[in-house]
Amino acid sequence: MIRLFFKTIWNNRRRNILVFIELFMISLVMVNLTVYLVNMFAIFRIKNCYDTHNVILVNISKKNDEDEKITEQSFQNLKKVFSSNSFVESVSISNNAIPFNYNLYSRDFKHDSDHFNLALRHVDIAYSDVMKITPLKGRWFDETDIGKAVPPIIISRDIDEKYFKGDALGKRIAEDKNLYEIVGVVDHFKRSDIEKPYSLGFLFKDKINAKSFWSTSLMIRTKENKTGDMLAIAESQVYSTLYPENWTINSLNSLENMRVQQNDQNYQRNYLSVIIALFIMINVFLGTIGILWYNTNLRIHEIGIKRALGSTGKGIERLLITENMVIAGVGLLIVILIILQIPTLVNGGTAEPGVLTKSICISVTTMIILVLLSTWIPASLASKIHPATALKTE
């Protein structure tokens, strides 16, 4: 029976080869599109290490040079002024640590023979209180880190898992001639809800050192629904504490507003991609149905002969479905083997962990359903045709 089955496929090899090529190309497109869509969803679900609710940003940049001691004292005074407001819970001074901002400062690090890149964010002790950051492992910065010969660093979980097998605490990493000790591990730091996060490194900021950076950020956590009150007085408190001729506010906003704005920009860029992907996916579905339906209809004469020789309608249905399942399965299997060997063919090789496996499972399930629907309906109709009627189609 099995021998006869494969002999039937071989006897129709010209037609089956064309069907195979079509299904192979369809499978390749479908797997890639599935990976793209599943990866977008996986990135959206990645957990952030911070919480931006009830936090505002006051970003201050330098206009003219100022004595370093005066600058240090002025910013400390500004932090105290902000903290003195009854609706303020905590205030942090940082650099390159603004969520939903596309400015990025990164450096290459190494540990033993491993090399990796970290997006560095300079933060103080209060940053974890303002941004509600709880380390997954280890601790946040504290007063004991001030003046350490080997400065502390906190890394994101992906670096801990990939390069340290979950045992990063206490290890030392080098950046150029600088050495750092890992004291904590946190979740990812995303710049938008739908962007793949960069590997993170929090560096301890024991001095404000505002002159060394293009801008200095003050993050202010207020009590519930009090961000509007803080935004109303923030500008006046800045210019009454700092020297206006030397400093200017280049950003004053709530982080939730920035989140909405950043997401809107990203969604606009991705809407078109998703629409195109869905459009192609629909065409893939229609193409599969059309090819298999047409292939089944071409075999009406063959079906008539089989019916005349005593084959039942159910038997013919099972035969046609099995043949198409084998052809489609071989095409999909080859696509999967190619992708597993050359993962850069899918999403540039940047898919999140587990995405490829989920996408393959979805693609296999989808292809099975498509083949069943595309074959069963025309096969069911064809198997009910009277043998004499079917033979007239020759």
C-alpha positions as CSV (number, residue, x, y, z in Angstrom):
1,M,0.0,0.0,0.0
2,I,2.8,2.4,0.9
3,R,4.7,1.4,-2.2
4,L,1.6,2.2,-4.4
5,F,1.2,5.5,-2.6
6,F,4.7,6.7,-3.4
7,K,4.4,5.2,-6.9
8,T,1.4,7.4,-7.5
9,I,3.3,10.5,-6.4
10,W,6.2,9.5,-8.7
11,N,3.9,9.0,-11.7
12,N,2.7,12.5,-11.2
13,R,6.1,13.9,-10.5
14,R,6.0,16.8,-13.0
15,R,2.9,18.3,-11.5
16,N,4.0,17.4,-7.9
17,I,7.4,19.0,-8.4
18,L,5.7,22.3,-9.4
19,V,3.4,22.0,-6.4
20,F,6.4,21.2,-4.2
21,I,8.3,24.3,-5.4
22,E,5.2,26.5,-4.7
23,L,4.7,25.1,-1.3
24,F,8.4,25.4,-0.4
25,M,8.4,29.1,-1.3
26,I,5.1,29.6,0.6
27,S,6.6,27.8,3.7
28,L,9.7,30.0,3.5
29,V,7.7,33.2,3.4
30,M,5.3,32.0,6.1
31,V,8.0,31.0,8.6
32,N,9.8,34.4,8.2
33,L,6.6,36.4,8.6
34,T,5.6,34.3,11.6
35,V,9.0,34.9,13.2
36,Y,8.7,38.6,12.6
37,L,5.3,38.9,14.2
38,V,6.0,36.6,17.1
39,N,9.3,38.4,17.8
40,M,7.5,41.8,17.9
41,F,5.1,40.3,20.5
42,A,8.0,38.8,22.5
43,I,9.8,42.2,22.6
44,F,6.6,43.9,23.8
45,R,6.4,41.4,26.7
46,I,10.0,41.9,27.9
47,K,9.8,43.3,31.4
48,N,11.4,46.7,32.2
49,C,13.5,47.2,35.2
50,Y,11.9,50.6,35.9
51,D,8.5,52.1,36.7
52,T,7.8,55.6,35.1
53,H,4.4,56.3,36.7
54,N,4.4,59.6,38.7
55,V,7.9,60.6,37.6
56,I,8.9,63.7,35.8
57,L,12.1,64.6,34.0
58,V,14.0,67.9,34.3
59,N,16.9,67.8,31.8
60,I,19.4,70.6,32.1
61,S,22.2,71.4,29.7
62,K,25.2,73.7,30.0
63,K,25.3,77.1,28.3
64,N,28.6,78.5,29.7
65,D,31.5,77.1,31.8
66,E,31.2,77.5,35.5
67,D,33.5,76.7,38.4
68,E,33.2,73.0,39.2
69,K,32.7,73.5,42.9
70,I,29.9,76.0,42.3
71,T,28.2,73.6,39.9
72,E,28.4,70.7,42.3
73,Q,26.9,72.8,45.1
74,S,24.2,74.3,42.9
75,F,22.9,71.0,41.7
76,Q,22.9,69.6,45.2
77,N,20.9,72.6,46.3
78,L,18.5,72.1,43.4
79,K,18.0,68.5,44.5
80,K,17.2,69.7,48.0
81,V,14.8,72.3,46.7
82,F,12.9,69.7,44.7
83,S,12.8,67.3,47.6
84,S,11.4,70.0,49.9
85,N,8.1,70.0,48.0
86,S,5.4,68.2,50.0
87,F,4.3,66.1,47.1
88,V,7.8,64.9,46.1
89,E,8.9,61.4,47.3
90,S,12.4,61.2,46.0
91,V,14.8,62.9,43.6
92,S,17.7,61.5,41.5
93,I,20.5,63.0,39.5
94,S,21.7,60.9,36.5
95,N,23.3,61.0,33.0
96,N,22.3,58.9,30.0
97,A,19.6,57.2,32.1
98,I,16.4,58.7,30.6
99,P,13.8,56.1,29.5
100,F,12.1,56.7,26.1
101,N,15.2,58.7,24.9
102,Y,17.2,57.5,21.9
103,N,20.5,59.0,22.9
104,L,22.8,56.1,23.7
105,Y,26.3,55.9,25.2
106,S,27.8,52.4,25.0
107,R,31.3,50.9,25.6
108,D,32.9,47.5,24.9
109,F,33.7,45.3,28.0
110,K,35.4,42.0,28.4
111,H,35.5,39.2,30.9
112,D,38.2,36.6,30.3
113,S,37.8,35.8,26.6
114,D,34.3,37.2,26.3
115,H,33.6,40.6,24.8
116,F,30.3,42.4,25.0
117,N,28.8,45.9,24.6
118,L,26.9,47.7,27.4
119,A,24.7,50.8,27.1
120,L,26.0,52.8,30.1
121,R,23.8,54.8,32.4
122,H,25.3,56.9,35.2
123,V,23.0,56.9,38.2
124,D,23.1,57.8,41.9
125,I,21.8,55.9,44.9
126,A,18.4,57.6,44.8
127,Y,17.8,56.5,41.2
128,S,16.4,53.1,42.3
129,D,13.9,54.8,44.6
130,V,12.7,57.2,41.9
131,M,12.5,54.5,39.2
132,K,11.3,51.7,41.6
133,I,14.1,49.4,40.5
134,T,14.5,46.1,42.4
135,P,17.6,44.1,41.6
136,L,17.0,40.5,40.5
137,K,20.2,39.5,42.2
138,G,22.7,41.3,44.4
139,R,22.0,44.9,45.5
140,W,21.7,48.5,44.4
141,F,24.4,51.1,45.0
142,D,24.8,52.5,48.5
143,E,27.2,54.7,50.5
144,T,29.7,51.9,50.9
145,D,30.5,52.3,47.1
146,I,31.7,55.8,47.4
147,G,35.5,56.0,46.6
148,K,36.0,52.3,46.0
149,A,39.2,51.4,44.1
150,V,37.2,49.1,41.9
151,P,33.9,50.9,41.0
152,P,30.7,48.9,41.2
153,I,28.5,48.1,38.2
154,I,25.0,46.7,37.8
155,I,24.3,44.7,34.6
156,S,21.2,43.5,32.8
157,R,20.0,39.9,33.1
158,D,20.9,39.0,29.5
159,I,24.6,39.6,30.1
160,D,24.4,37.6,33.4
161,E,22.8,34.7,31.7
162,K,24.8,34.7,28.4
163,Y,28.3,35.3,29.7
164,F,28.2,34.4,33.4
165,K,25.7,31.5,33.3
166,G,23.7,33.3,36.1
167,D,26.8,33.7,38.3
168,A,27.9,37.3,37.6
169,L,27.8,38.7,41.2
170,G,31.3,39.5,42.4
171,K,32.9,39.1,38.9
172,R,35.0,41.8,37.5
173,I,34.8,43.2,33.9
174,A,37.1,45.5,32.1
175,E,36.5,48.5,29.9
176,D,39.7,49.7,28.3
177,K,41.9,50.3,31.4
178,N,39.0,50.6,33.8
179,L,37.9,47.7,36.0
180,Y,34.4,47.2,37.5
181,E,32.9,44.8,40.0
182,I,29.4,43.4,39.3
183,V,27.2,44.0,42.4
184,G,23.8,43.5,41.0
185,V,21.6,42.2,38.1
186,V,18.4,43.9,36.9
187,D,15.8,43.5,34.3
188,H,16.1,45.1,30.9
189,F,16.1,48.9,30.2
190,K,13.8,49.4,27.2
191,R,13.8,52.7,25.3
192,S,10.2,52.0,24.1
193,D,7.7,49.2,24.6
194,I,8.3,47.7,21.2
195,E,12.1,48.1,20.7
196,K,14.6,45.3,21.5
197,P,16.5,46.5,24.6
198,Y,20.2,47.0,24.6
199,S,22.4,45.2,27.2
200,L,22.7,47.5,30.2
201,G,25.3,48.7,32.6
202,F,24.4,51.0,35.5
203,L,27.5,52.9,36.7
204,F,27.6,54.5,40.2
205,K,27.5,58.3,40.1
206,D,29.0,59.5,43.4
207,K,29.5,63.1,42.2
208,I,27.2,65.2,40.0
209,N,30.0,66.3,37.7
210,A,27.6,68.2,35.5
211,K,30.3,69.9,33.5
212,S,31.5,66.5,32.0
213,F,28.2,65.7,30.4
214,W,26.2,67.3,27.6
215,S,23.2,67.3,29.9
216,T,22.2,66.3,33.5
217,S,18.9,64.7,34.3
218,L,16.9,65.2,37.5
219,M,14.2,62.5,37.9
220,I,11.5,63.4,40.4
221,R,9.0,60.9,41.8
222,T,5.9,62.6,43.1
223,K,3.0,61.3,45.1
224,E,0.1,59.8,43.1
225,N,-1.3,62.2,40.5
226,K,0.9,65.0,41.5
227,T,3.1,65.3,38.4
228,G,1.2,68.2,37.2
229,D,1.9,70.1,40.4
230,M,5.6,69.5,40.0
231,L,5.7,70.4,36.4
232,A,4.0,73.8,37.3
233,I,6.8,74.9,39.6
234,A,9.9,73.0,38.3
235,E,11.1,75.7,35.9
236,S,10.9,78.5,38.5
237,Q,12.8,76.4,41.0
238,V,15.5,75.5,38.5
239,Y,16.2,79.1,37.5
240,S,16.0,80.4,41.1
241,T,18.7,77.9,42.2
242,L,21.0,77.6,39.2
243,Y,22.6,80.5,37.3
244,P,20.3,81.0,34.2
245,E,23.3,82.5,32.2
246,N,25.1,79.1,32.6
247,W,22.3,76.6,32.5
248,T,19.1,76.0,30.6
249,I,16.2,73.5,30.7
250,N,16.1,71.5,27.4
251,S,13.4,69.0,28.5
252,L,10.6,69.2,31.1
253,N,8.1,66.5,30.9
254,S,6.5,63.5,32.7
255,L,8.0,60.1,31.8
256,E,4.5,58.8,31.0
257,N,4.0,61.5,28.4
258,M,7.4,60.7,26.9
259,R,6.4,57.0,26.9
260,V,3.2,57.7,25.0
261,Q,5.1,60.0,22.5
262,Q,7.9,57.4,21.9
263,N,5.5,54.6,21.5
264,D,3.4,56.6,19.0
265,Q,6.5,57.2,16.9
266,N,7.5,53.5,17.0
267,Y,3.9,52.3,16.3
268,Q,3.7,54.5,13.3
269,R,6.9,53.0,11.9
270,N,5.7,49.5,12.7
271,Y,2.1,49.7,11.6
272,L,3.0,49.6,8.0
273,S,5.4,46.7,8.5
274,V,2.6,44.7,10.3
275,I,0.0,45.6,7.7
276,I,2.4,44.4,4.9
277,A,3.2,41.2,6.8
278,L,-0.5,40.4,7.4
279,F,-1.3,41.2,3.7
280,I,1.5,38.8,2.6
281,M,0.3,36.2,5.1
282,I,-3.3,36.4,3.6
283,N,-1.9,36.0,0.1
284,V,0.2,33.0,1.4
285,F,-3.0,31.4,2.7
286,L,-4.9,32.1,-0.5
287,G,-2.0,30.9,-2.6
288,T,-1.8,27.6,-0.8
289,I,-5.6,27.1,-1.1
290,G,-5.5,28.0,-4.8
291,I,-2.6,25.7,-5.7
292,L,-3.9,22.6,-3.9
293,W,-7.5,23.2,-5.0
294,Y,-6.3,23.5,-8.6
295,N,-4.1,20.5,-8.3
296,T,-7.0,18.4,-7.0
297,N,-9.3,19.5,-9.7
298,L,-6.7,18.5,-12.4
299,R,-7.1,14.9,-11.1
300,I,-10.8,14.5,-11.7
301,H,-10.1,12.0,-14.5
302,E,-7.8,10.0,-12.3
303,I,-10.4,10.1,-9.5
304,G,-13.0,8.8,-12.0
305,I,-10.8,5.8,-12.9
306,K,-10.2,5.0,-9.3
307,R,-13.9,5.2,-8.6
308,A,-14.6,2.9,-11.5
309,L,-12.1,0.4,-10.2
310,G,-13.9,0.3,-6.8
311,S,-12.2,3.0,-4.7
312,T,-14.5,4.6,-2.2
313,G,-15.0,8.4,-1.8
314,K,-13.5,8.4,1.7
315,G,-10.5,6.4,0.4
316,I,-9.9,8.9,-2.4
317,E,-10.2,11.8,0.1
318,R,-7.6,10.2,2.4
319,L,-5.3,9.5,-0.5
320,L,-5.3,13.1,-1.9
321,I,-5.0,14.6,1.6
322,T,-2.1,12.3,2.5
323,E,-0.3,13.1,-0.8
324,N,-0.5,16.9,-0.4
325,M,0.5,16.6,3.3
326,V,3.6,14.7,2.3
327,I,4.5,17.2,-0.4
328,A,3.9,20.2,1.8
329,G,5.6,18.5,4.8
330,V,8.8,17.9,2.8
331,G,8.8,21.5,1.7
332,L,8.3,22.8,5.2
333,L,10.9,20.4,6.6
334,I,13.5,21.6,4.2
335,V,12.7,25.3,5.1
336,I,13.1,24.5,8.8
337,L,16.4,22.7,8.3
338,I,17.7,25.6,6.3
339,I,16.6,28.1,8.9
340,L,18.1,26.1,11.8
341,Q,21.4,25.9,9.9
342,I,21.4,29.5,8.7
343,P,19.4,31.4,11.4
344,T,20.3,34.8,9.8
345,L,17.8,34.1,7.1
346,V,15.1,34.8,9.6
347,N,14.8,38.3,11.1
348,G,18.5,38.9,10.6
349,G,19.3,36.4,13.3
350,T,18.1,38.8,16.0
351,A,15.0,37.0,17.2
352,E,14.4,36.7,20.9
353,P,15.1,33.4,22.6
354,G,12.3,30.9,22.0
355,V,10.8,32.9,19.2
356,L,12.1,30.6,16.4
357,T,10.8,27.4,18.2
358,K,7.3,29.0,18.7
359,S,7.3,30.3,15.1
360,I,8.1,26.9,13.7
361,C,5.4,25.3,15.7
362,I,2.9,27.9,14.6
363,S,4.0,27.5,10.9
364,V,3.7,23.7,11.1
365,T,0.2,23.9,12.6
366,T,-0.9,26.5,10.1
367,M,0.4,24.5,7.1
368,I,-1.3,21.4,8.3
369,I,-4.6,23.3,8.6
370,L,-4.2,24.9,5.2
371,V,-3.4,21.7,3.5
372,L,-6.3,19.9,5.1
373,L,-8.7,22.7,4.1
374,S,-7.2,23.2,0.7
375,T,-7.4,19.5,-0.2
376,W,-10.3,18.1,1.8
377,I,-13.0,20.4,0.3
378,P,-12.2,19.9,-3.4
379,A,-11.3,16.2,-2.8
380,S,-14.7,15.7,-1.1
381,L,-16.5,17.3,-4.0
382,A,-14.5,15.4,-6.6
383,S,-14.9,12.0,-4.9
384,K,-18.7,12.4,-5.1
385,I,-18.7,12.8,-8.9
386,H,-20.0,9.8,-10.8
387,P,-17.2,7.8,-12.6
388,A,-18.8,8.2,-16.0
389,T,-19.0,12.0,-15.5
390,A,-15.4,12.2,-14.3
391,L,-14.1,10.2,-17.3
392,K,-15.7,12.7,-19.7
393,T,-13.3,15.3,-18.5
394,E,-10.4,13.6,-20.2
